[in-house]
Amino acid sequence: MKLSSPVTPLRIFSLLDACSWIYLIYCSIYLKLILGDDSAVRTPGMIHGVIFCIFAVALVYAMIRKKWSIWIALGIGLTSLIPFLPFWLETWLKKQDN
């Protein structure tokens, strides 16, 4: 990973977003719905929201610096909606990280 590449922060926050999204789903299904703890989603949800906002900023930054089309950026953004898809996206982003 090159620290000076505009894709590096996108790769990092894409994976962090995926992990926090998976954990948030766990919290909402298991802790909130099964155990009945209504406050179980508050903190993980806030953390996931902050990570997602940083991911969005990193995506716009990488899009501008790498001169990606809006369709590529939209495709990358849509991968954040499906929990395990950013791990697949990582292989493509790794090729772009030069």
N, C-alpha and C positions, 0 to 999 in steps of 0.2 A: 504494500500500500504506500503510495507516494503521498506524503503529507501536503505537498503543494498542489496536488491535483484538485480540481473542483468537484470531482466525483467521489473523493474520499469521504467528506462529511455526509454525502448522500448515502453511501454504502453503510456507514456506521449507523446513521439514524434510521435507515430503512430496516436494518436488523433489530435495532432497539425498539422501533415501533412494532415490528412483528412480535417480538417477545413480550412487550407490554400488552399488546392486544390479546395474545393467547392467555396471559395471566389474568387480564381483565375478564375474559370470557369464563375462565375458571372461577374467579371470584363471584361473578354474577350468577353463574349457574349453581355452583356447589355451595358457596358460603351464604349467598343471599336467598336463593330459592329453596335449597334443601335444608339448610340449617336455620334459616329464618333471620339471619343477621342483616338488617337493612343498611347498616353503616359500612358493610364490607366492601362496597364498591366505591365509596367516596374518594379515599386516598389513591388507590390504583387508577381510578378514572381520571383524577387530576394529573397524575404523573403521565399517564398515556396521552392525555390532551396536550400537555406541554411538549412531550416528545414528538407528537404528530405535528404540532406547529413548527417546531424546529426542522422536522423532515420536510415540510412544505417550503420553508425558506431555503433549505439546502437544495431542493429540487429546482426552484426558480433560479437560484445561483448557478447550478450546474447547467441548466438549460441555456442560460444566457452565455456562459463561458464556453460551452461546447457547441453552441449554435444548433441545438436540437430543435426540431419542429415542435409545434404545440401538440401534435398527435403523439409524439414520443413521450413528451412530458405528461400528457394525459394518461397514456398507457402505464407509465411508471407510477403515477398517482393512484390509478385504479388498482394496482397490485397491493396497495396498502389496505384495501377493503377486505381481502380474503386472507385469513390468518397465516397460512403457510406459503403463500405465493412470493413474498419477498425473499425467501431463502432460495427459490428458483431464480429470481431476478438477480441475485448476487452474482451468478455466473456471467450474465450479460454485462452487468456493471463492472465486473473485474476486467473484462476485455476493453471497456471504455476508459478505464483508469490509467491512461498513459499520456 
